[in-house]
Amino acid sequence: IGISSHVSLAIYEDFATLALHEGFPVFELSVGNFGCNNPLWPRTCTQAERARISQLLAPFSVLVLRATSEDLNIANINPGQRAEAVRQYLECIDFALDIGAHVVSFRPGTQVWGFIAPPETVMERDTDFAAQAAAYLSGRNLTVAFRTVAIAPDEMTILLESADNGAFGGALDIDVIATADERTVSIHQMMESIRQWIGALRGRTAVVYLSGVHQRWHPVRLAGCPFAMNNCVD
């Protein structure tokens, strides 16, 4: 059980130090996080900075890197933007290896607003990246986890099996599942979706993301809340 810098506005060095002081054995470093006071970008992070980060985070038993998804979509219809997204994802793998991470989590490709690609095209581009990542990871000790964002359980199964070299898994994001279609899906249906995802990722779950999910008086659920505010997820 650990904590992620994705939920913090603090400087990541201070947050990691506090997490160690509080006894968390697991830490997730979020890169490119737009809410952070000093976001990390693998492309501009020097080898000296990577060595310093590795030393800072070495005491954690498990280190997870949450790869950036800001402005990136590996299923983009624009081939230039799609290639750049893949390039930055692979850069995140290099960064994860340099800082000693055990797992790196990615957001799968998704539909582009206003320009709808067929679902099979999106899946083809996701599996293409998985194949590239599998080749890139050959002989390296790192698990790639795809987050349960903008993808269905059966599609995730296809994605994980497309480049199954033992280094791929799923990142079960309870908050995302709980807040998907929150205006039309009841809490009972939401819990059933969570159970379906747990079953789909049985034996393939690399990371579980969980925070409080709060249902307000209007039909919108808020993710990323303190556990004390949770009134949705059982």
Salt bridges, closest charged atoms under 4 A:
GLU13 OE2 - ARG52 NH1 3.35
GLU28 OE1 - ARG66 NH1 3.70
GLU84 OE2 - ARG43 NH2 2.70
GLU84 OE1 - ARG87 NH1 3.62
GLU91 OE2 - ARG43 NE 3.04
GLU91 OE2 - ARG87 NE 3.54
ASP94 OD1 - ARG140 NH1 3.58
ASP98 OD2 - ARG50 NH1 2.87
ASP164 OD2 - ARG204 NH1 3.72
ASP173 OD2 - ARG66 NH2 3.96
GLU192 OE1 - ARG195 NH2 3.26
